[in-house]
Amino acid sequence: MKKIIISTIVSTILLFMWGGLSQMLPWGISTTQNVNVQSELLEEQAGVPNLIKLQANELTTEKFENQFLDKISTYVTDETFSWIITQPYQKDYSGYFIKEIITQLIVGLLLAIILFLTIKLELKTRIVLIAIFGLCASTAIYGQMMNWWGIPANYALGVSLNLIIGWVFASYISARFIIKSQND
């Protein structure tokens, strides 16, 4: 049990750090289109690269927030179909980081359990299994999002690669140094 806890903590840290670093890759944060229609640009937004500044009511009406806030919606025009997820504007992003740590803690625990259940297998086989599980998870998540949400394929492939690399890296460190194979 002690090894599972240590593995979970180490994997959580590695996955959290990888998640942050991977945002710098071409399919990370830089792919986001930043459109701003606020009447007054906030100081922290001044440095946003490629910011598209439009007039306050150029794309929206006063009813936009009432209609879309805290909902997943579709938005249809004569030419386009959009999925919109709207939430209140955040000035403090600590809640995102806390939720991300909790998410990676759960993933780290599940990876530790898989490694514990495969302890009799060789290291290479265990890592290949983790890569296959990562491929399954990526396909189930991002394949479905490409279909239903229309997310771009290069983004889906990029974040899938991030997921698989993160899982394999964290699992390799854990399997090599913490939950070692009994055959090694």
C-alpha positions in Angstrom: 0.0 0.0 0.0 2.9 2.3 0.8 4.3 1.9 -2.7 0.9 2.7 -4.3 0.7 6.0 -2.2 4.2 7.0 -3.1 3.7 6.2 -6.7 0.4 8.1 -6.8 2.1 11.2 -5.3 5.1 11.0 -7.6 2.8 10.5 -10.7 0.6 13.3 -9.7 3.5 15.7 -9.5 5.0 14.5 -12.8 1.6 14.6 -14.6 0.8 18.1 -13.3 4.2 19.4 -14.4 3.9 17.7 -17.8 0.4 19.1 -18.3 1.7 22.6 -17.7 4.8 22.1 -19.9 2.8 20.6 -22.7 0.6 23.7 -23.0 3.6 25.3 -24.7 3.5 22.8 -27.6 1.9 23.9 -30.9 -1.5 22.4 -30.0 -1.6 23.9 -26.5 -2.7 27.3 -25.3 -1.3 29.0 -28.4 -4.0 27.4 -30.6 -6.7 29.3 -28.8 -8.3 32.2 -30.7 -8.6 35.1 -28.2 -11.5 37.3 -29.0 -12.3 40.1 -26.6 -15.4 42.3 -26.6 -15.1 43.8 -23.2 -15.8 47.5 -23.0 -12.6 48.0 -21.0 -9.5 45.8 -21.4 -8.2 44.6 -18.1 -4.6 45.1 -17.2 -3.7 41.4 -17.1 -5.2 40.9 -20.6 -2.9 43.5 -22.2 -0.2 40.9 -22.8 -2.4 38.3 -24.4 -0.8 37.4 -27.8 -2.9 37.6 -30.9 -5.8 39.3 -29.1 -8.7 40.2 -31.4 -10.4 43.2 -29.9 -13.9 43.9 -31.1 -16.5 46.4 -30.1 -18.5 45.5 -27.0 -21.7 44.6 -28.8 -20.2 43.5 -32.1 -20.8 39.8 -31.6 -23.2 39.7 -28.7 -26.3 41.2 -27.2 -27.1 41.9 -23.6 -28.9 38.6 -23.4 -25.7 36.5 -24.2 -24.7 36.0 -20.5 -28.2 35.3 -19.4 -28.6 32.7 -22.2 -25.2 31.0 -22.1 -23.7 31.4 -18.6 -22.8 28.1 -16.9 -24.3 26.0 -19.7 -23.1 24.0 -22.7 -24.9 25.3 -25.7 -25.0 25.2 -29.4 -25.1 28.4 -31.4 -26.3 28.3 -35.0 -26.0 31.0 -37.6 -26.8 30.8 -41.3 -23.2 29.6 -42.0 -21.9 28.0 -38.8 -22.6 25.6 -36.0 -20.8 26.2 -32.7 -20.5 24.5 -29.3 -20.2 27.1 -26.6 -19.2 26.6 -23.0 -19.6 29.7 -20.9 -18.5 30.3 -17.3 -18.1 33.5 -15.2 -14.9 35.4 -15.9 -12.1 34.2 -13.6 -9.5 36.6 -12.1 -8.2 33.9 -9.8 -7.1 30.7 -11.5 -6.2 28.8 -8.3 -9.4 26.8 -8.6 -8.3 25.5 -12.0 -5.0 24.4 -10.5 -6.6 22.7 -7.6 -9.0 20.8 -9.9 -6.1 19.8 -12.1 -4.1 18.5 -9.2 -7.1 16.4 -8.0 -7.6 15.1 -11.6 -4.0 14.1 -11.9 -4.1 12.6 -8.4 -6.9 10.3 -9.5 -5.0 9.4 -12.7 -1.9 8.8 -10.7 -3.7 6.5 -8.3 -5.2 4.5 -11.2 -1.8 4.2 -12.9 -0.3 3.0 -9.6 -3.1 0.3 -9.3 -2.4 -0.8 -12.9 1.3 -1.0 -12.2 0.6 -3.0 -9.0 -1.7 -5.4 -10.8 1.0 -6.0 -13.4 3.9 -6.3 -11.0 4.7 -9.8 -12.3 5.3 -8.6 -15.8 8.5 -7.2 -17.2 9.0 -3.5 -17.2 8.7 -3.1 -21.0 5.4 -5.0 -21.1 3.9 -2.9 -18.3 4.9 0.3 -20.0 3.4 -1.0 -23.3 0.2 -1.7 -21.5 0.1 1.8 -20.1 0.7 3.2 -23.6 -2.2 1.1 -24.9 -4.5 2.3 -22.0 -3.4 5.9 -22.9 -4.3 5.3 -26.5 -7.7 3.9 -25.5 -8.4 6.8 -23.2 -7.3 9.3 -25.9 -9.4 7.7 -28.6 -12.5 7.5 -26.3 -12.1 11.1 -25.2 -10.7 13.1 -28.2 -12.2 10.9 -30.9 -15.6 11.5 -29.5 -14.9 15.2 -29.1 -13.7 15.4 -32.8 -17.0 13.8 -33.8 -19.5 15.6 -31.6 -17.7 18.9 -30.8 -15.8 19.3 -34.0 -12.5 19.9 -32.3 -9.7 20.2 -34.9 -7.8 16.9 -35.6 -4.3 18.5 -34.9 -5.5 19.6 -31.5 -7.0 16.2 -30.7 -3.9 14.4 -31.9 -1.6 16.8 -29.9 -3.5 16.4 -26.6 -3.7 12.7 -27.2 0.1 12.6 -27.6 0.4 14.7 -24.4 -1.8 12.2 -22.5 0.1 9.1 -23.7 3.5 10.7 -23.1 2.5 11.8 -19.6 1.1 8.5 -18.6 4.1 6.5 -20.0 6.6 8.9 -18.4 5.0 8.8 -15.0 4.4 5.1 -15.2 8.0 4.4 -16.2 9.4 6.4 -13.3 7.0 4.6 -10.9 7.6 1.1 -12.4 11.3 1.6 -12.5 11.9 3.0 -9.0 8.8 2.5 -6.9 6.5 -0.4 -7.9 9.3 -2.4 -9.5 8.6 -5.5 -11.5 9.2 -8.8 -9.7 11.0 -10.1 -12.8 13.7 -7.4 -12.8 
